[in-house]
Amino acid sequence: MDKTIKSAAEAVAEIFDGATVMIGGFGGSGAPIELIHALIDKRPKNLTVINNNAGNGRIGIAAMIDAGLVKKMICSFPRSSDPRAFTDRYLAGEIELELVPQGTLAERIRAGGAGIPAFYTPTGYGTELAEGKVIAEFDGRSYVQERWLKADFAIVKAHIGDLHGNLTYSKAGRNFNPLMCMAAKKSIAQVSQIVTPGEIDPEIIITPGIFVDGVVEIANPQQEEALIRAGAAYK
Amino acid sequence: MTIDTREDIKLSNAQIAWRAAQDIADGAYVNLGIGFPEMVAQYQPPGRQAIFHTENGILNFGEAPKEGEEDWDLINAGKKAVTLKPGAAFFHHADSFAMVRGGHLDVAILGAYQVAQNGDLANWRVGSKGVPAVGGAMDLVHGAKQVFVITEHVSKKGEFKLLDKCTFPLTGVGCITRVYTSHAVIDIKGGRFVVCEKLAAMTMDELQAMTGAPLHTDGPVADLVVPQL
């Protein structure tokens, strides 16, 4: 078994117009910048993008929005140190927003990957984000029904991957990435290094390869925060 | 009539954070909201060590690294670079919010636009304009054994922040257990504001005049005493 993909361009080649794409990362931590930029080069249209945020500066998801690729964002916090890309399009009515509390977003993705179509959470009960949703009482307390989230593709960033797609992560760069690998029809991870099966201690594998369809080696990945501090823009 | 908001005697944000920090036990698992609540970490009493949780997947993170030594995969929920303390752990987002909603945190501390006497909190948006952003606020108010608010007692415009009912969009219903303000420490018990401590230089009537719901007492009200910081 060899899930290696040779280039970032090849990794995103199947992402089609109108696709729903989960993109890993929390801010820049664990964000697959090279895969996102390869996707911008391909220029698919009308994407629904699922991420915790909605881009920062003029790179990554913000650059996808600038390039007009994104029809809808599903996220918890569409703000950042430089949120112009999303803010301008949102206020102009050019991009849809589905705002989801962060823990609910994570659990909806997990549920999507775990075959659980809906679940109940206390989060959001009695707030405007629960309007129109099913409410049920359990043991005297009210809960909001939330539905699973699934996607056509997930693009994530991991640290070490092997040919079977087993993944480890770097520090807090894990965040949504393992969940998104579970919840997409096709999950592709960029990793700093691809190794042969057996080289990663099974005890430290965070995402088992069954959840991963492809791994692409990006040896020295860029960090969103460093690019933003350098004033970088991707077009 | 304008009320006297006793700006002359009010605690600084650092002093409010200090007071809240005194109520965090040694070994407690604590989430501090982004911004003002992060100050609480600086004022842990000597000999006590809380373990801080950040939503993006770290337990037991520490202070910011030196300039130039940041690792941008090692950040907190406010997207600031942090360091690790011995015994730190990483986990993914679903586990992180299982810690929150599942009742595993001892304390969560948040800021507030408004708090109601029944424990309702409004802290995520003030109206319908602009780009809404909620982050983890609606999750964090559910599950921690104690959910504290730290806040000025009245808004900068002199409007009530402690009210009978919130007027801004809610973050959570009946979720707050205690409020540390610039003038008092107030428990929320049985749908009422119960004053535990107030600044010695003010009367209960003055505190009541600054509060948009009836204040109650349950035994003697202690003086709110904090050091110069």
Interface residues (C-beta under 8 A of the other chain):
Chain A: F26 G27 G28 S29 G30 N52 S76 F77 P78 R79 S80 S81 P83 F86 T87 Y90 L91 L97 L99 V100 P101 Q102 G103 T104 L105 A106 E107 I109 R110 T121 P122 T123 G124 Y125 G126 T127 E128 L129 Y169 S170 K171 A172 G173 R174 N175 F176 N177 P178 L179 I206 Q223 E224 E225 A226
Chain B: T54 E55 N56 G57 I58 E70 D71 W72 D73 L74 I75 K79 F90 F91 H92 H93 A94 S96 F97 V100 R101 D120 G130 V131 P132 A133 V134 G135 G136 A137 M138 D139 H142 G143 P169 L170 T171 G172 V173
